């Protein structure tokens, strides 16, 4: 989402490398973007000891971008509540500590 930021797959590869090297890791998921929370939780759970989750804090900045890509639903309160609940449930299934910030 941020310009020039690495893709999620590259970030997970780095997370795995750090974890495999015995370095304690955590993941920050923020802002909540359109996603499959179960797939993300499954990918990070083996490599992190903790997860922090933050919502979208600047809806007004991305509204036109979301509208152009037909993603307006992802800016609604119900979307955030659903994704948070599903993400936290799946992380708990893996025994991973998660916190909303």
C-alpha positions as CSV (number, residue, x, y, z in Angstrom):
1,X,0.0,0.0,0.0
2,X,2.9,2.4,0.8
3,X,4.9,3.4,-2.3
4,X,8.1,1.3,-2.7
5,X,7.2,-1.0,0.2
6,X,8.1,-4.7,-0.2
7,X,5.3,-7.1,-1.1
8,X,3.7,-9.2,1.7
9,X,5.4,-12.3,0.4
10,X,8.8,-10.7,0.7
11,X,8.1,-9.6,4.2
12,X,7.0,-13.1,5.2
13,X,10.2,-14.5,3.7
14,X,12.2,-12.0,5.8
15,X,10.2,-12.9,8.9
16,X,10.8,-16.6,8.4
17,X,14.6,-16.0,7.9
18,X,14.8,-14.1,11.2
19,X,12.7,-16.6,13.0
20,X,14.8,-19.5,11.7
21,X,17.9,-17.7,12.9
22,X,16.5,-17.7,16.4
23,X,15.5,-14.0,16.5
24,X,12.3,-13.2,18.4
25,X,9.9,-11.6,15.9
26,X,6.6,-9.8,15.9
27,X,4.3,-8.7,13.1
28,X,2.5,-5.4,12.8
29,X,-0.6,-5.5,10.5
30,X,-1.7,-2.0,9.8
31,X,-3.7,-0.6,8.4
32,X,-6.2,-3.4,7.8
33,X,-6.5,-3.5,4.0
34,X,-8.7,-5.8,1.9
35,X,-7.3,-9.3,2.7
36,X,-7.9,-12.9,3.5
37,X,-7.2,-12.9,7.2
38,X,-7.0,-16.6,7.6
39,X,-4.4,-17.0,4.9
40,X,-2.4,-14.1,6.4
41,X,-2.6,-15.6,9.9
42,X,-1.5,-19.1,8.6
43,X,1.5,-17.5,6.8
44,X,2.8,-15.6,9.7
45,X,1.9,-17.8,12.7
46,X,4.9,-20.2,12.4
47,X,7.4,-17.3,12.4
48,X,6.1,-14.7,14.9
49,X,5.7,-14.7,18.7
50,X,3.3,-11.7,18.7
51,X,1.1,-9.7,16.4
52,X,-0.1,-6.1,16.6
53,X,-3.2,-5.1,14.5
54,X,-4.2,-1.5,13.7
55,X,-7.2,-0.3,11.7
56,X,-7.3,2.2,8.9
57,X,-6.8,5.6,10.5
58,X,-7.1,7.9,7.5
59,X,-10.1,6.8,5.5
60,X,-10.4,10.2,3.8
61,X,-7.0,9.8,2.2
62,X,-7.8,6.5,0.5
63,X,-11.5,6.9,-0.3
64,X,-11.0,7.8,-4.0
65,X,-8.4,5.0,-4.5
66,X,-10.7,2.4,-2.9
67,X,-13.6,3.7,-5.0
68,X,-11.6,3.5,-8.2
69,X,-10.9,-0.2,-7.4
70,X,-14.5,-1.0,-6.2
71,X,-13.2,-1.6,-2.6
72,X,-15.4,0.9,-0.7
73,X,-16.8,-1.9,1.4
74,X,-13.3,-2.2,3.0
75,X,-13.7,1.2,4.6
76,X,-16.9,0.4,6.5
77,X,-16.9,-0.3,10.2
78,X,-18.4,-3.7,9.7
79,X,-15.5,-4.7,7.4
80,X,-12.9,-3.8,10.1
81,X,-14.8,-5.7,12.8
82,X,-15.2,-8.8,10.6
83,X,-11.5,-8.9,9.5
84,X,-10.3,-8.2,13.1
85,X,-12.5,-11.0,14.5
86,X,-11.4,-13.5,11.8
87,X,-7.8,-12.6,12.1
88,X,-7.7,-12.8,15.9
89,X,-9.6,-16.1,15.9
90,X,-7.2,-17.6,13.4
91,X,-4.1,-16.4,15.2
92,X,-5.5,-17.7,18.5
93,X,-6.0,-21.1,16.7
94,X,-2.3,-21.1,16.2
95,X,-1.7,-20.1,19.8
96,X,-0.3,-16.7,18.7
97,X,-0.7,-13.7,20.9
98,X,-2.4,-10.7,19.2
99,X,-3.3,-7.2,20.3
100,X,-5.4,-4.5,18.7
101,X,-3.6,-1.1,18.9
